[in-house]
Every structure is written in C-alpha cells, then in structure tokens.
Amino acid sequence: MTIRTHQVCTNCVMDTTDSQIKFDAAGVCDHCRNFREHTKPSWDTGPNGREALERVVEKIKAEGRGKDFECIMGMSGGIDSSYLTYIAKEELGLRPLVFHVDGGWNSQQAVNNIEKLVDGLGLDLYTEVIDWEEMRDLQLAFFRSGVPHIDVPQDHAFFATMYNFANTHGIKYILTGANYSTECVKNPMEWIYFGTDVRQIRDIHARFGQRPLVKFPLSNILRHKIYLRYLKGIRVVMPLNHVPYVKEEAVQLLVEKYGWQTYPQKHFESRFTRFYEGFWLPMKFGFDTRKVQYSSLILTGQMQRSEALERLRTPAFDEQTIDQDFEYIATKLGITVDELRGYFKAPNKSFRDYKSQQHTFQIGGKVMKLLGIEKAVKR
Ligand SMILES: [Zn+2]
C-alpha cells in the first residue's frame, strides 16, 4: 500500500481527501480537467444557450395551456432554487407551481425565503410534508449505519416526492435549480453517495430501522430515469445553465427585491444539512464539502483560489454553538445527546458496506456521458 502525501490542486482547492483524485504534471486535478474538457465547451449562457432555453419554454407553455400551472419546480429556499423561481417567472414568463418538500428541518431563513419569493412573484406554493416518524426512523438508521451520506433520506424524499407528484398529476416538465455555475465540481461518491439508490436505502433501513416505511416516498433510479422520463415523457429542465448566473449577484438581487435572507453556506437552508455538512462530514470523515463548492466557484470565475484557501482554514461550524446543535439534532430525532455522540465515535463505514445499485449507476453514467446527456460522471 502506498501512503499518499497530502496534495492540493494548483488550480482549485480539491485535494487528496478525495482519495480518487488524479493530478497531472502541473498539479491540476481531474475535476478541473473535466470542467475544461467537457463542461465548459457545452455550457452556453449567451444568445445560443438562451435560444435553446426559449425553445423549451415554448413547449412548456404549449403543454400548460389552459391548466392552472405549466410545470412544477422544486424549491428548498436555498439560493439555486430561489433564483430559479425568479428566472422562471420574471425572465421566462412561466407559470410554475412552486413545489416544496418539508422534511422537518427547515431553517427559519428557508421558511422566510420561500414565503417572500412566492408572495413577491405571485406564484402558488404546494408543500408536501414528509411523515415525520418515518423520516426520523430512516435518518436514525443512517446514523447507525456509519456511512458518510446520512443526508440521503432528505435528499431522496425531496426528488421522489416531486417525481411522484408530476406522475400523478400528468405534469410533463420539472424545473430544477441544478446548475454548473455553483455545482460544476461534484461531491466524490465516497463523500456523498447517490441519494437515488433505493437498494441501499432499503438495506440500511432493514438493518437499522425500527418501523416500516409506509408513507415515505421512494423512487427507484430506473423508474424515474427511464420509465418516467421516456415512457411517461416527464422532462427535467435546468434553466440556470442557459442564463448568466453569478451567485453573489443573484443573492443581492433577491435580498433587495424580495427580502431574501442569506445563509453562511450552500445547503444550510436545512438545519440537518447544516449540522451534517458543517460538522459531521468534515469532523468524522475528513470530507469538507466547501472544497467542492469553492472549487466550482473558482472554475466559474466567482471566487479567488486564495480566498477559498483562506476560508478553509477555519471550520464550517461554529465552535461556540456546536453543543447546542448536538442537542437540537438529538432532541428532534428523539435520542439522547450521548447516543448521537456515540454514533459520531462509532467506526466509519462506506456505501460499499451495504447493498447497492452502484453498477447500474456506473453503467448508466457512462452511457449518459457517451450520449452527451451528462457531462460529468460522479466518481
Ligand atoms: Zn482542480
């Protein structure tokens, strides 16, 4: 076994805490190379990109004629989905139904932001509340399993609910805030495994859960990538990849126009995710998702590498309030702080320790990349 010395990419801030990272002779990593060779050439926010988007918008409008709304869009209250709401209504003239899935962990800012935007833009909001007892049971099962990707229950519930709703109501278009601008570098698979792997969710729940999942929304990858997409014709559209999207400018616009409230970090609209990405993942596993987020911003010209390195010197969580966070999370999950701390100290596991559909995902990813549907394969 060769011991790898710590190395940071000379162009972004990804490093050897991503164990699969590869550097070239100049010390530039494969995330950067992938961006340069695959993402950037196909990413057009100029007139051509806009034209391509307008063509899709026309189809969405035609499809929605005479209906209460033309499409649905997922809204978490975070910057990407908030800006998407603004673009969809104000720039594209669409009538989306704003779809929010309440997994029980909304921060006060998230609630404010959803309300302010929906009211300010005159849109309709639909909120689906996930059965809390089942959510709690599944989240605890993930804690007990020892895997790093304990955010999967939330993540899965969000998109499965949306797909299910679209399918039930005959909706053909789902808009999402997924984008290259803030997410062109992806979390390595060993950091955050696929939230769509139902086989893994079921296995972890079967081993560590305590009550059956009856109401919890599940959507198998094959069902939503193939059955719903190709047989039922449900399309996922990512408008933010076709318009200029500069994070700081978007934040400023939403703050000034709608009284939007900022978060210290991406994904912190959920109190669970704040604890998870800010503390649990870096302190238990050494995986700091800020490296992925900052690297995306560096590659898209929105952050200086030196600033990112400087920010990474201090932890993402507040040392003054971390004890309160432990108490909040434990109390909400119905366990003691000691039990939660026990999971923190327990041996680390990976997605490989449980049943999974990893091979399906890898083959599917390669096919999508070959067909030009997806630019970057999660690895
Ligand atoms: Zn790099």
Residues whose N, C-alpha, C, O or C-beta is under 5 A from the ligand:
A	BS01	ZN	C9 N11 C12 M14 V28 C29 H31 C32
